[in-house]
Amino acid sequence: MNILWFQRDLRLADHAPLQAAIEAGQPLLLIYCYEPIMLNEGHFNPRHGRFIMESLQDLSNVLKSSGIVLHVFRNDFLAVLQKIHRRYGVGCIFSYREKGLKALEKRNEAIEAFCHENEIDWQASEPLEELPTSANWKKFWQKEMKKKVITPDLSRIKPISVSIGFIEELSIIDTPDQYYIPDFHFQRGGPEQAQDWLNSFLKIRAVQYLEADNNPYLSRYNASRLSPYIAWGNLSVRQIFQACQQAIGEGFYPNALKDFLAHLYKHDHILFTTHQGFACDLLPSEHVGNEDREKLFECWKKGRLGFPLVDASMRCLLETGYLIPRLRLLLLSVLKQRFPEFEAKGLCWLAQHSLDFEPRLFYYYVSQPIASRKYLNPVRESQKMESSIHFLRIWLPELVNLPPRFLHEPWRLRRSEQNRYAVWLGSSYPVPPKEWIPRTIRKKKQLT
Ligand SMILES: Cc1cc2nc3c(=O)[nH]c(=O)nc-3n(C[C@H](O)[C@H](O)[C@H](O)COP(=O)(O)OP(=O)(O)OC[C@H]3O[C@@H](n4cnc5c(N)ncnc54)[C@H](O)[C@@H]3O)c2cc1C
């Protein structure tokens, strides 16, 4: 029999391995594995587990109507494969090849070795065909995007099922209850949800897409918010590209949607050229910071460092899993600049809390030099960013009474002002270390 192994490709349409598995015509077992090696390697968080579970439920519902079972194991794929191979004999595995973390590379090597020893053919395909080395990547990408999206004929699958007893026997970890409890702070996973977000964006929300760029308040509604659906494969970039072209053809927001297509291009360009798959995560440093530094690092993690825009960004990320790129860069630059000894830990923290965590994109940005000083000055960022006042008031309720001139720099409050605005520095809101407070040139206009 053959195996179809789902990873970060939790959809049925535009799924090359699924199509290849159907073409092969052999009995097919459909598998997803919550893999302990990946859950425990540092970048994973229950919010990802829940998103995956929701996606699997969505897929199962569609497959069930064709009499096909999606088997969810709670063990490493290699352990599952070994057992299934011993009991049933596996001919071929169809999957995409997931990349971008050291643990993934190691896992893939171990699977490859096992397949080689046991004459199993692992067809691990790439989402885009063989990439050209030439400079004309854009042309190649557009050609790839215009290829037909294949909706698989599920009735051609010859499904195999294994018993629940077999699945349980093989599962070595429990599924946390919280995976099953919906959390409305986060986008819900699954191809059906993804399609709803895509349609509402193309037909309605894109109206203010251009204004939403760099605007943390507007972007919650008017950015596409498709990144988790792309990261976990609920939709392929090709599906989105084609839906977008169609919407442009129908006359929906051409300027905004062209800009959106440029973002999609950037996504694939980073994934498939700049960081073509090698693992780029950092190893945790052996260095142990002193207790005070450790405490400050914990404050950064919890959104209680004392810089309002940094704290609001962190709290927003922790609570919703989403941030605009500019604020992700802000958090990253504070981590790199102020907490170099905790960089690997801090990166894992950011990755765990980004619902759309995609290792190649994330570590691409991590590897970029923080070129511009503007990111190193959270006060100037806060003063310059549109809607930052709304954003700060939403995420820092303890500062809600402050007028804008203090909201960006609460440490300027005198004692009498602290009483007036009910903000007590050091107790209701922290003060950052003095030497970290940037000296800002304040224009009269900004003070009002
Ligand atoms: C430090 C840092 C870390 C990041 N980590 C991730 C990550 O782990 N996963 C992730 O999906 N994105 C990451 N990004 C890129 C970007 O922040 C998100 O893709 C974007 O905020 C998602 O919002 P959206 O779907 O509304 O984007 P839209 O603006 O609507 O764009 C549409 C799609 O294009 C892609 N895209 C948008 N902006 C970028 C960008 N700057 N770079 C590359 N692709 C982009 C995304 O797939 C996005 O869904 C990171 C950016 C920075 C600066």
The ligand as a Tripos MOL2 file, in Angstrom:
@<TRIPOS>MOLECULE
LIG
   53    58     1     0     0
SMALL
NO_CHARGES

@<TRIPOS>ATOM
      1 C1         10.4720   39.5540   11.7230 C.3       1 LIG1
      2 C2          9.4210   39.0240   10.7880 C.ar      1 LIG1
      3 C3          8.9970   37.7250   10.9160 C.ar      1 LIG1
      4 C4          8.0150   37.2200   10.0510 C.ar      1 LIG1
      5 N1          7.6160   35.9250   10.2160 N.ar      1 LIG1
      6 C5          6.6370   35.4380    9.3950 C.ar      1 LIG1
      7 C6          6.1870   34.0960    9.5580 C.ar      1 LIG1
      8 O1          6.6660   33.3370   10.4090 O.2       1 LIG1
      9 N2          5.1910   33.6510    8.7470 N.ar      1 LIG1
     10 C7          4.6280   34.4720    7.7940 C.ar      1 LIG1
     11 O2          3.7220   34.0280    7.0840 O.2       1 LIG1
     12 N3          5.0580   35.7380    7.6220 N.ar      1 LIG1
     13 C8          6.0450   36.2440    8.3830 C.ar      1 LIG1
     14 N4          6.4770   37.5230    8.2010 N.ar      1 LIG1
     15 C9          5.9510   38.3160    7.0830 C.3       1 LIG1
     16 C10         4.7220   39.1630    7.3730 C.3       1 LIG1
     17 O3          4.8490   39.7850    8.6290 O.3       1 LIG1
     18 C11         3.4220   38.3640    7.3440 C.3       1 LIG1
     19 O4          3.4000   37.4950    6.2490 O.3       1 LIG1
     20 C12         2.2170   39.3110    7.2180 C.3       1 LIG1
     21 O5          2.2270   40.2070    8.3050 O.3       1 LIG1
     22 C13         0.9500   38.5090    7.1990 C.3       1 LIG1
     23 O6         -0.1770   39.3370    7.1750 O.3       1 LIG1
     24 P1         -1.2070   39.2450    5.9740 P.3       1 LIG1
     25 O7         -1.4890   37.8190    5.6500 O.co2     1 LIG1
     26 O8         -2.3570   40.0960    6.3090 O.co2     1 LIG1
     27 O9         -0.3200   39.8900    4.7910 O.3       1 LIG1
     28 P2         -0.7280   40.6260    3.4420 P.3       1 LIG1
     29 O10        -0.0780   41.9520    3.4540 O.co2     1 LIG1
     30 O11        -2.1570   40.5900    3.1800 O.co2     1 LIG1
     31 O12         0.0960   39.7930    2.3410 O.3       1 LIG1
     32 C14        -0.3920   38.6170    1.7190 C.3       1 LIG1
     33 C15         0.5720   37.4710    1.9210 C.3       1 LIG1
     34 O13         1.8680   37.8080    1.4250 O.3       1 LIG1
     35 C16         2.8790   37.2980    2.2840 C.3       1 LIG1
     36 N5          3.6110   38.4200    2.9040 N.ar      1 LIG1
     37 C17         3.1010   39.5950    3.3510 C.ar      1 LIG1
     38 N6          4.0710   40.3720    3.8450 N.ar      1 LIG1
     39 C18         5.2120   39.6870    3.6780 C.ar      1 LIG1
     40 C19         6.5600   39.9650    3.9880 C.ar      1 LIG1
     41 N7          6.9410   41.1170    4.5380 N.pl3     1 LIG1
     42 N8          7.4770   39.0180    3.7080 N.ar      1 LIG1
     43 C20         7.1440   37.8590    3.1290 C.ar      1 LIG1
     44 N9          5.8830   37.5300    2.8230 N.ar      1 LIG1
     45 C21         4.9300   38.4360    3.0890 C.ar      1 LIG1
     46 C22         2.1650   36.5060    3.3720 C.3       1 LIG1
     47 O14         2.1000   35.1490    2.9810 O.3       1 LIG1
     48 C23         0.7940   37.1370    3.3960 C.3       1 LIG1
     49 O15        -0.2100   36.2940    3.8670 O.3       1 LIG1
     50 C24         7.4710   38.0520    9.0480 C.ar      1 LIG1
     51 C25         7.9140   39.3650    8.9290 C.ar      1 LIG1
     52 C26         8.8790   39.8610    9.7860 C.ar      1 LIG1
     53 C27         9.3380   41.2650    9.6030 C.3       1 LIG1
@<TRIPOS>BOND
     1     1     2 1
     2     2     3 ar
     3     2    52 ar
     4     3     4 ar
     5     4     5 ar
     6     4    50 ar
     7     5     6 ar
     8     6     7 ar
     9     6    13 1
    10     7     8 2
    11     7     9 ar
    12     9    10 ar
    13    10    11 2
    14    10    12 ar
    15    12    13 ar
    16    13    14 ar
    17    14    15 1
    18    14    50 ar
    19    15    16 1
    20    16    17 1
    21    16    18 1
    22    18    19 1
    23    18    20 1
    24    20    21 1
    25    20    22 1
    26    22    23 1
    27    23    24 1
    28    24    25 2
    29    24    26 1
    30    24    27 1
    31    27    28 1
    32    28    29 2
    33    28    30 1
    34    28    31 1
    35    31    32 1
    36    32    33 1
    37    33    34 1
    38    33    48 1
    39    34    35 1
    40    35    36 1
    41    35    46 1
    42    36    37 ar
    43    36    45 ar
    44    37    38 ar
    45    38    39 ar
    46    39    40 ar
    47    39    45 ar
    48    40    41 1
    49    40    42 ar
    50    42    43 ar
    51    43    44 ar
    52    44    45 ar
    53    46    47 1
    54    46    48 1
    55    48    49 1
    56    50    51 ar
    57    51    52 ar
    58    52    53 1
@<TRIPOS>SUBSTRUCTURE
     1 LIG1         1 GROUP 0 **** ****
